């Protein structure tokens, strides 16, 4: 990740219930959100570079943001699945409620600061955050239909969207109108897997769930 894209979590945001607010600023929950962002931005950067290489033209700023949004929604869905296995119930809901606002706000700030070098006006920032949250809600419903990660039969899974990695490839490539672009699907699934393999997300979920049970 380039130096200017190092992620520092934003820990002030919308008014939250007291328990969720306390959870949102706990170091283990902040670290969880930072990991989701880093994983998503790393995967998105690799995917955008690969897409530029395949098409032999630079990826537009709009497309770059779309790829970042899609990878963020993917990794947030992975987080939710880890939470379901690890803590469930109220603790699971509380961790997601604590992570989401800070993650969404930080993603918007990181992207638009990179693009313009300046912060967005508060009203525009709020609108972008709302749109990112709406997109996440739609994406997580889409991913909920998938039962497999997509690593059992990589060649078959890469070509189908009945698994998480194949679904990610379809969702990203729909912006190009070439959902079945084989080189693109290979690169997207490969780089998402690379980010997942290097991620500390599962370990951090265990710590965040422990905190959520205590607060």
N, C-alpha and C positions, 0 to 999 in steps of 0.2 A: 504494500500500500504506500502511495506517495506521501511524503511528510505532510503536505497541506491537507491530506484527507484523514489524518489520524483522528480517531473519534474520541471526543470527551463528552460524557453524558450530560445532558441538560436535566437538572433536577428540580426546576420550577416549571409549573404548567397549570392546567386547569384545577379548580378546586376539587379536592378528593375527600372522601370520608376519612376521619382521623386515622383509623387503622390502616387504610390503604396508603395514606400519606406517609405514615411512619415506615411502612414497608418499602415505599418507593425510594426513600433516601437511605435505606440500609445498604451498607457497602456491598454485601453479597448480591443484593437485588440489582443495584446499580451495575455491578460487574457483569451480571447476567445480560442486562440490556446492551451493554457495550459489546459483549461477545456476539450477540445476535447481529448488531450493526456491522461489526468488523467482518463476520462471516459473509454477510450479504454483500457488502461493498467489495470484498475481495473477489467473490464469485462474479459479481456484475462487471467489475473491471476486466477480468479475464475474458468473459463472454463478449463484452463490447469490442475488445481488441481482436478477438477471433472473428467476429462478424465483419469488422472492417477489413480484415485480411481476406476473408472469403469473397466479399463483394467488391474489394479493391477500391473502396471509397470510405472516407471518414464517417463514423456514426454521428448522426445529428445530436444536438443537445437534448431534443425532445425524446429521441429514441434512447439515449443514454439514461435519461431519467426513468423512462418506462422499464428498462431492463433493471435498474436499481430498485424500483418499486416492486417489480415481480419477484426479484430475489429476496427482498425484505419480507414480502408476504409469505414466500416459501419457507424461509427460516423461522418466521414467527409461527407458522403452522407446525413445523418440526418441533419447536419449543413447546407448543400446546400438547403435542403427542407425548413428548417426554414427561411433561407435567402430569398428564393423565395417568401414565404408568407409575409415576413416583409419588405423587401426593394426593391427587384426586380431590373431590368434594370442595369445600369452602377454601381450603388452602390453595388448591389449584386456581380457582377463580380469582382469589386475592392476588396471587403472584402475577397473573396475566393483567389484571386491572392496574397493578402497580407499574408494570413494565411498559405497557402499550403507549401511554401518553408521552413519556420521555423519549422512547424510541422513535415515535412518529415525528416529534418536534425536532429531534436531533438530525434525523435523515433529511428533513426539509432544509434545515439550516446548513448542513454540510454541503448538500447539492447546490443550493443557490449561492452560497458564499464562494464555492469553487467556480460557478458560472459567471458571477458578476463582481466578486470581490467585496460585495456590500450585503448588509442584512436586508431582508424584505421588510416592507411596511407591516406593522402588526396585523392589520386586517387581511392583507394578502397572505401572510404567513398562516393565519388561522384558517383561511379558506383552503390553502394547500394541505394543511394537516387534516382538515375534515375530509377532503377528497382522498387522501392517502388512507384514512381510517375506513371510509366507505369501500375503497378498493380491497382492503384487507378482509372486510366482512364478506364480500363477494367471493374473493379468492379462497378463503378458508372453507366456504360452503362447497366450492368446486373441488378442492382437495379432499374433502370429507368422503367423497365417493371412492377414493383410492384405498385399497387394502394393503398394498405392497409398496416398498420403497422403490423397487425397480432394479435390483441388483442380482436377482436370482437368475434371470436369463437376459443379460444386458442387451444383446442384439435385438431380441423380440421386444423387450420392454422399451427400448429407445424409440421404437417406431409406433408405440401405442400410448394412449393417455389414460389407461386404466391403472397406472401406477404413478407415484409421486414425481419421479424424475421425468418420465415421459410427459406427464401433465405440465410440468414446468417448461419443458421444451416447446410444447404446443402453445402454451400461453405467451411465451416470449416471441415465438416466430409468427404468431398471428398478426403482430404489428407490421411485419414485412409482407404479409399475404402469402407466405411460403411455409405453411405449417409442416410440410413433409420434406423440407430441405435436409437431406441426410447429413452433409457435413455440419450444418448448423446444429442438428439434434445431437450429433456425436460430441461436439464441443460443449454444448450447454450441459449435457448430462455429466460429461467428464469433469468440468470445472466445478459444478455443484458438488459432485462427489469428493473432489479434492478439498474443497472448503470444509465439507462435513468431516472428512477424515482427520483434518488438522484441528478441528474445533474442540474447545473445552466445554462445550455447551452442556453435555450430559452431566458432567461432574458438578458444574455450577448450578444446575437444576436441583441436584440433591441438597446443596447448601441452602439455596433459596427456599426450598420446601421446609427445611428444618427451621429456618427463621420464621416462615409464615405460620407454622404451628405454634410458635412461642409468642407472637405478637397479637 
